[in-house]
Amino acid sequence: MHNLTKPTLTFQEVFHRNNINALQFQIDKADLISLIGKILVKFISKYNFNRNMTQQQIVSTAESISGLYKHFTLEDLHRCFTKAIAGEYGNFYEGLDEPKILNLLNQYDLQREQELIKFRTEESKEYKLQSKEIFTTNTEAIQQLQKIRQQLEVKKVVIEPIITREKTKGEILQQNILKEFDELYLKTGKDISGIRHIAINGINMAINEYLNYRFEQEI
Protein backbone atom coordinates (compact mmCIF):
# COMPACT_ATOMS: atom_id res chain seq x y z
CA MET A 1 0.00 0.00 0.00
CA HIS A 2 1.34 3.43 -0.93
CA ASN A 3 1.48 6.16 1.71
CA LEU A 4 -0.38 9.20 0.42
CA THR A 5 0.85 12.51 1.83
CA LYS A 6 -1.14 15.69 1.55
CA PRO A 7 0.59 18.57 -0.27
CA THR A 8 2.12 21.47 1.65
CA LEU A 9 -0.03 24.56 1.10
CA THR A 10 1.04 28.19 1.19
CA PHE A 11 -0.71 30.79 3.35
CA GLN A 12 -2.25 32.31 0.20
CA GLU A 13 -3.73 28.92 -0.80
CA VAL A 14 -5.14 28.20 2.66
CA PHE A 15 -6.50 31.63 3.54
CA HIS A 16 -7.27 33.41 0.26
CA ARG A 17 -7.43 31.06 -2.71
CA ASN A 18 -8.92 27.69 -1.78
CA ASN A 19 -12.46 27.44 -0.44
CA ILE A 20 -13.43 25.21 2.48
CA ASN A 21 -14.60 22.45 0.14
CA ALA A 22 -11.15 22.30 -1.51
CA LEU A 23 -9.34 22.50 1.84
CA GLN A 24 -11.25 19.43 3.10
CA PHE A 25 -9.31 17.36 0.56
CA GLN A 26 -5.98 19.09 1.17
CA ILE A 27 -5.60 19.20 4.97
CA ASP A 28 -6.84 17.07 7.85
CA LYS A 29 -10.40 17.77 8.96
CA ALA A 30 -9.26 18.41 12.53
CA ASP A 31 -6.80 21.03 11.28
CA LEU A 32 -9.51 22.67 9.18
CA ILE A 33 -11.94 22.81 12.13
CA SER A 34 -9.13 24.23 14.26
CA LEU A 35 -8.44 27.01 11.70
CA ILE A 36 -12.14 27.95 11.55
CA GLY A 37 -12.30 27.78 15.35
CA LYS A 38 -9.38 30.21 15.72
CA ILE A 39 -11.15 32.71 13.45
CA LEU A 40 -14.29 32.34 15.59
CA VAL A 41 -12.37 32.85 18.83
CA LYS A 42 -10.70 35.99 17.47
CA PHE A 43 -14.13 37.34 16.44
CA ILE A 44 -15.83 36.56 19.76
CA SER A 45 -12.91 38.05 21.73
CA LYS A 46 -13.78 41.50 20.30
CA TYR A 47 -16.89 41.55 22.51
CA ASN A 48 -17.16 41.74 26.28
CA PHE A 49 -20.02 39.36 26.99
CA ASN A 50 -20.92 38.17 30.47
CA ARG A 51 -21.07 34.67 29.09
CA ASN A 52 -18.89 33.59 26.15
CA MET A 53 -19.23 30.49 24.00
CA THR A 54 -17.58 27.35 25.36
CA GLN A 55 -14.91 25.40 23.50
CA GLN A 56 -17.48 22.72 22.63
CA GLN A 57 -19.85 25.33 21.19
CA ILE A 58 -17.06 26.84 19.10
CA VAL A 59 -16.11 23.41 17.71
CA SER A 60 -19.77 22.67 16.94
CA THR A 61 -20.12 26.02 15.13
CA ALA A 62 -16.90 25.44 13.16
CA GLU A 63 -18.19 22.03 12.03
CA SER A 64 -21.49 23.58 10.92
CA ILE A 65 -19.64 26.25 8.93
CA SER A 66 -17.48 23.62 7.20
CA GLY A 67 -20.64 21.82 6.10
CA LEU A 68 -22.97 24.72 5.24
CA TYR A 69 -20.53 27.24 3.74
CA LYS A 70 -18.12 25.09 1.75
CA HIS A 71 -17.95 27.75 -0.99
CA PHE A 72 -16.41 30.25 1.47
CA THR A 73 -12.68 30.81 1.85
CA LEU A 74 -11.24 31.44 5.30
CA GLU A 75 -10.80 35.04 4.14
CA ASP A 76 -14.59 35.21 3.61
CA LEU A 77 -15.10 34.27 7.26
CA HIS A 78 -12.66 36.98 8.35
CA ARG A 79 -14.38 39.58 6.15
CA CYS A 80 -17.84 38.64 7.44
CA PHE A 81 -16.79 38.93 11.08
CA THR A 82 -14.98 42.23 10.40
CA LYS A 83 -18.23 43.63 8.98
CA ALA A 84 -20.12 42.31 12.01
CA ILE A 85 -17.68 44.01 14.41
CA ALA A 86 -18.20 47.25 12.47
CA GLY A 87 -21.94 46.95 13.18
CA GLU A 88 -23.13 46.16 9.64
CA TYR A 89 -25.30 43.28 10.87
CA GLY A 90 -26.69 44.83 14.05
CA ASN A 91 -25.74 44.53 17.72
CA PHE A 92 -25.26 41.44 19.90
CA TYR A 93 -26.06 42.67 23.38
CA GLU A 94 -27.25 39.24 24.53
CA GLY A 95 -24.15 37.43 23.27
CA LEU A 96 -23.29 35.18 20.35
CA ASP A 97 -24.17 31.56 19.71
CA GLU A 98 -24.15 29.13 16.79
CA PRO A 99 -27.48 30.16 15.15
CA LYS A 100 -26.55 33.86 15.32
CA ILE A 101 -23.15 33.25 13.76
CA LEU A 102 -24.64 31.11 10.98
CA ASN A 103 -27.18 33.87 10.34
CA LEU A 104 -24.32 36.40 10.04
CA LEU A 105 -22.67 34.23 7.41
CA ASN A 106 -25.97 33.93 5.53
CA GLN A 107 -26.32 37.74 5.47
CA TYR A 108 -22.72 38.08 4.26
CA ASP A 109 -23.34 35.50 1.52
CA LEU A 110 -26.36 37.42 0.19
CA GLN A 111 -24.46 40.72 0.44
CA ARG A 112 -21.55 39.25 -1.50
CA GLU A 113 -23.93 38.14 -4.27
CA GLN A 114 -25.34 41.67 -4.51
CA GLU A 115 -21.84 43.18 -4.68
CA LEU A 116 -20.92 40.78 -7.50
CA ILE A 117 -24.05 41.74 -9.43
CA LYS A 118 -23.28 45.46 -8.94
CA PHE A 119 -19.69 44.97 -10.10
CA ARG A 120 -20.75 43.11 -13.23
CA THR A 121 -23.36 45.77 -14.02
CA GLU A 122 -20.84 48.61 -13.68
CA GLU A 123 -18.27 46.66 -15.69
CA SER A 124 -20.83 46.17 -18.47
CA LYS A 125 -21.71 49.89 -18.50
CA GLU A 126 -18.04 50.88 -18.60
CA TYR A 127 -17.38 48.54 -21.51
CA LYS A 128 -20.32 49.94 -23.49
CA LEU A 129 -19.21 53.52 -22.78
CA GLN A 130 -15.64 52.86 -23.89
CA SER A 131 -16.87 51.10 -27.02
CA LYS A 132 -19.15 54.04 -27.86
CA GLU A 133 -16.31 56.55 -27.46
CA ILE A 134 -14.01 54.54 -29.71
CA PHE A 135 -16.53 54.04 -32.49
CA THR A 136 -18.03 57.55 -32.47
CA THR A 137 -15.13 59.95 -31.81
CA ASN A 138 -12.07 58.32 -33.32
CA THR A 139 -12.31 58.14 -37.12
CA GLU A 140 -8.84 56.67 -37.49
CA ALA A 141 -9.68 53.89 -35.09
CA ILE A 142 -12.82 53.06 -37.08
CA GLN A 143 -10.87 52.89 -40.32
CA GLN A 144 -8.17 50.78 -38.71
CA LEU A 145 -10.70 48.36 -37.30
CA GLN A 146 -12.39 48.06 -40.69
CA LYS A 147 -9.06 47.02 -42.22
CA ILE A 148 -8.46 44.48 -39.45
CA ARG A 149 -11.93 43.00 -39.97
CA GLN A 150 -11.13 42.48 -43.63
CA GLN A 151 -7.98 40.54 -42.78
CA LEU A 152 -9.00 38.64 -39.68
CA GLU A 153 -12.11 36.97 -38.35
CA VAL A 154 -13.19 39.26 -35.54
CA LYS A 155 -14.85 37.56 -32.63
CA LYS A 156 -17.74 39.43 -31.10
CA VAL A 157 -17.55 40.17 -27.39
CA VAL A 158 -20.57 38.69 -25.71
CA ILE A 159 -21.58 40.13 -22.34
CA GLU A 160 -23.46 37.55 -20.34
CA PRO A 161 -26.79 38.74 -18.99
CA ILE A 162 -26.73 39.50 -15.28
CA ILE A 163 -29.08 37.23 -13.39
CA THR A 164 -30.05 38.07 -9.86
CA ARG A 165 -29.85 34.93 -7.74
CA GLU A 166 -32.80 34.44 -5.48
CA LYS A 167 -32.55 32.44 -2.30
CA THR A 168 -32.92 28.72 -2.92
CA LYS A 169 -35.62 26.77 -1.10
CA GLY A 170 -32.86 25.10 0.90
CA GLU A 171 -31.41 28.44 2.04
CA ILE A 172 -34.83 29.77 3.02
CA LEU A 173 -35.61 26.55 4.88
CA GLN A 174 -32.26 26.64 6.72
CA GLN A 175 -32.82 30.25 7.81
CA ASN A 176 -36.34 29.44 9.04
CA ILE A 177 -35.14 26.37 10.94
CA LEU A 178 -32.38 28.37 12.69
CA LYS A 179 -34.97 30.96 13.74
CA GLU A 180 -37.33 28.18 14.82
CA PHE A 181 -34.59 26.60 16.97
CA ASP A 182 -33.89 29.98 18.60
CA GLU A 183 -37.56 30.44 19.51
CA LEU A 184 -37.95 26.91 20.88
CA TYR A 185 -34.77 27.24 22.94
CA LEU A 186 -36.01 30.46 24.55
CA LYS A 187 -39.25 28.68 25.56
CA THR A 188 -38.17 25.21 26.65
CA GLY A 189 -34.47 24.82 25.82
CA LYS A 190 -31.60 23.90 28.11
CA ASP A 191 -27.80 23.67 28.02
CA ILE A 192 -26.19 20.24 28.01
CA SER A 193 -22.39 20.22 28.40
CA GLY A 194 -22.39 23.88 27.41
CA ILE A 195 -24.30 23.31 24.15
CA ARG A 196 -27.85 24.50 23.57
CA HIS A 197 -30.48 21.76 23.21
CA ILE A 198 -34.21 21.56 22.73
CA ALA A 199 -36.45 18.56 23.42
CA ILE A 200 -38.36 17.10 20.46
CA ASN A 201 -40.64 14.14 21.22
CA GLY A 202 -38.63 13.48 24.37
CA ILE A 203 -35.26 13.58 22.54
CA ASN A 204 -32.73 16.33 23.28
CA MET A 205 -31.34 17.84 20.07
CA ALA A 206 -28.50 20.30 19.43
CA ILE A 207 -28.68 22.69 16.47
CA ASN A 208 -27.02 20.27 13.99
CA GLU A 209 -29.32 17.41 15.00
CA TYR A 210 -32.37 19.65 14.78
CA LEU A 211 -31.34 20.88 11.31
CA ASN A 212 -31.03 17.28 10.06
CA TYR A 213 -34.30 16.34 11.75
CA ARG A 214 -36.23 19.20 10.15
CA PHE A 215 -34.62 18.73 6.72
CA GLU A 216 -35.71 15.08 6.75
CA GLN A 217 -39.25 16.17 7.63
CA GLU A 218 -39.38 18.62 4.74
CA ILE A 219 -38.00 16.04 2.30
Protein Blocks (a to p, Z undefined) as FASTA:
>chain_A
ZZdddddddfklmmmmpcfklmmmmbcfklmmmmmmmmmmmmmmmpccfbdcdfklmmmm
mmmmmmmmmmbcfklmmmmmmmmmnopnopafnopcfklmmmmmmmmmmmmmmmmmmmmm
mmmmmmmmmmmmmmmmmmklmmmmmmmmmmpccddddddddddddddfklmmmmmmmmmm
mmmmmmmgcceehiacddeehiacdfklmmmmmmmmmZZ
